[in-house]
Amino acid sequence: MHHFFSTKQQRGYSVIELIIYLALFALLSIAIINALIIAMKSFAEVKTMRALASTASLTMERMSREIRGAQSIDTAGSTFTTSPGVLSLNTLDGSGAARVVVFDVVNGALRLKENGVVTGTLTDAHESISSLIFRKITTPVGTAVKIEMTITNASGIVITRNFYDTVVVRGEY
């Protein structure tokens, strides 16, 4: 029998087919790698923002607790409306003895001093306070302190955020 159409059996791929497959593989690989890079950057940014928010929360909470418990604000020892601000509070310790608590910024670290002795810093080594402003608010009823704090996290991704709080000095009313 004679075949009118002869079919030739192909074995393997032609050069053009290989080039097309390699190009598709390269494009798919690049897309997957870019997606992974974006996901890793997003994770790092969220981790940094969480650490920054945690530090800000802890520092604001400590300052708020000390301001609420203070008997009065030492206006002479405080620096208001400029950065870096200093807040000096007249408080009482657990036994009722007078105690002076001071919050100030040195080299980007928020320090806590009690009776003139530095008891530690309230910020992490990766974060720095780039601005700290205290504003004294006086009304006929009492006194409050408004805190404006800007923190920068410089570990890997640099993120800067502002935080605010207003706290009433309870010992004055």
C-alpha positions in Angstrom: 0.0 0.0 0.0 1.1 3.3 -0.9 0.6 6.2 1.5 -0.4 9.5 0.0 0.6 11.4 3.0 3.7 10.5 4.7 4.0 11.3 8.4 7.3 11.8 9.8 7.9 10.9 13.4 9.4 13.7 15.4 11.7 13.0 18.3 12.5 15.7 20.8 11.9 19.4 20.6 13.0 21.9 18.0 15.3 24.8 18.9 12.4 27.3 18.6 10.2 25.3 21.0 13.0 25.1 23.5 13.6 28.9 23.4 9.8 29.5 23.9 9.7 27.1 26.9 12.8 28.7 28.4 11.4 32.2 28.0 8.0 31.2 29.6 9.9 29.5 32.5 12.1 32.6 33.0 9.0 34.9 33.0 7.2 32.6 35.5 10.3 32.4 37.7 10.7 36.2 37.7 7.0 36.7 38.7 7.3 34.2 41.6 10.5 35.6 42.9 9.1 39.2 42.8 6.0 38.0 44.7 8.3 36.4 47.3 10.4 39.6 47.6 7.3 41.7 48.1 5.9 39.3 50.7 9.2 39.4 52.6 9.4 43.2 52.5 5.8 43.4 53.8 6.5 41.0 56.6 9.6 43.0 57.6 7.7 46.3 57.5 4.9 44.9 59.6 7.4 43.5 62.1 9.1 46.9 62.4 5.9 48.8 62.8 4.7 46.3 65.5 8.0 46.8 67.4 7.7 50.6 67.0 4.1 50.6 68.2 5.0 48.4 71.2 7.8 50.7 72.3 5.6 53.7 71.9 2.8 52.1 73.9 5.2 51.1 76.7 6.8 54.5 76.9 3.5 56.4 76.7 2.0 54.2 79.4 4.9 54.7 81.7 4.9 58.5 81.3 1.1 58.5 81.7 1.2 56.5 84.9 3.9 58.7 86.4 2.0 61.9 85.4 -1.3 60.6 86.8 0.3 59.7 90.1 2.3 62.9 90.4 1.5 65.5 93.1 2.6 68.3 90.9 4.8 69.3 87.9 8.2 70.8 88.7 7.9 73.7 86.2 11.4 75.0 86.9 12.9 71.6 86.1 10.8 71.0 83.0 11.1 72.2 79.4 7.8 72.7 77.7 6.8 73.4 74.0 10.3 72.6 72.6 12.0 69.4 71.5 13.6 67.6 73.2 11.4 68.4 76.1 12.0 67.6 79.8 9.3 66.7 82.2 10.0 66.8 85.9 7.3 65.5 88.3 7.0 65.7 92.1 5.6 62.4 93.3 5.6 60.2 96.4 7.0 56.7 96.6 5.2 53.7 98.1 6.2 54.7 101.7 5.0 58.4 101.2 8.5 59.9 100.8 9.0 62.7 98.3 10.3 61.5 94.9 11.3 63.4 91.7 10.7 61.7 88.4 12.3 63.2 85.3 11.8 62.1 81.6 14.3 63.4 79.1 15.9 62.5 75.8 19.7 61.9 75.5 21.1 60.6 72.1 17.7 59.6 71.0 16.9 57.5 74.0 14.1 58.4 76.4 15.6 58.3 79.9 13.9 57.9 83.3 15.5 59.5 86.3 14.3 59.0 89.8 15.7 61.4 92.5 18.5 62.4 90.1 19.6 58.8 89.3 19.1 57.4 85.8 17.1 54.2 86.3 17.1 53.2 82.6 15.9 54.0 79.2 12.4 53.4 78.0 13.3 52.9 74.3 14.8 50.0 72.5 18.3 50.2 71.0 16.8 50.1 67.5 14.4 53.0 68.1 15.2 56.7 68.7 13.1 59.6 69.8 13.5 62.2 67.2 11.0 64.6 68.9 9.5 64.9 72.3 7.4 67.8 73.3 5.6 68.3 76.6 2.8 70.9 76.8 1.5 72.0 80.2 -2.3 72.6 80.2 -3.6 74.5 83.1 -7.4 75.0 83.8 -9.3 76.2 86.9 -10.0 72.6 87.8 -6.4 71.1 87.4 -3.4 70.6 85.3 -2.7 68.2 82.5 0.3 67.4 80.2 0.0 66.8 76.5 2.8 64.5 75.1 3.8 64.7 71.5 6.4 62.0 70.6 8.0 61.0 67.3 9.8 57.7 67.2 12.0 56.4 64.4 12.9 52.7 64.0 16.2 52.2 62.2 16.5 48.4 62.1 16.3 47.4 58.4 13.4 49.5 57.2 13.3 53.0 58.5 9.9 54.0 59.8 8.9 57.1 61.7 5.6 57.6 63.5 4.0 60.2 65.7 2.3 59.4 69.0 0.1 61.7 71.2 -1.4 61.5 74.7 -2.9 64.0 77.2 -2.8 63.1 80.9 -4.3 64.8 83.9 -2.2 65.3 87.0 -4.5 63.7 89.6 -2.5 65.0 92.6 -3.6 68.6 91.9 -7.3 68.3 92.2 
